[in-house]
Amino acid sequence: MDAKGVECYCPVQKTVRQWSDRKKVILEPLFKSYVFVRINDVEAEKVKNTDGVLRFVYYNGQPAIIRNEEIEMIQNLLATKDVVLSSVSAEGFRPNDEVVVNFGIFNKQKGIVIKGNRRKAVVKLESMGQYLRIEFPTHHLEPAR
């Protein structure tokens, strides 16, 4: 979209990927399928007519607006050494999503989502040869890598 004169930003971070014969560091988008654009109404048509663009993100029936402070925060976090970010859809976790608990006595424990929504998820964890069904607030979970 730079070629169309539209200011755009796709936050990426370095990720290590394992192939069968080697490991490789790649740049991976922080938000899958999202590119942030700074546009006015006239430029909106240019963006909509760009190959690969499906639609704008809407919130409460209006185009979603991301404040400059939020973009700067993302940029600063990505520039911080040893910080790894992951994003979770506002829809929350879905059944069969693999997650890692990031809080409390189950910290770093991997599990499978049984059911979930924006605020909470019921996760199946294996512990001591048994499966536990535990409900967690979604902010205590992150996608497994």
Secondary structure, DSSP 4 states (H G I P E B T S, - for coil): -GGGT-EEE--EEEEEEE-SS-EEEEEEESSTT--EEE--HHHHHHHHTSTT-----EETTEE----HHHHHHHHHHHHSTT-------TT---TT-EEEE-SGGGTT-EEEEEEE-SSEEEEEEEETTEEEEEEEEGGGEEE--
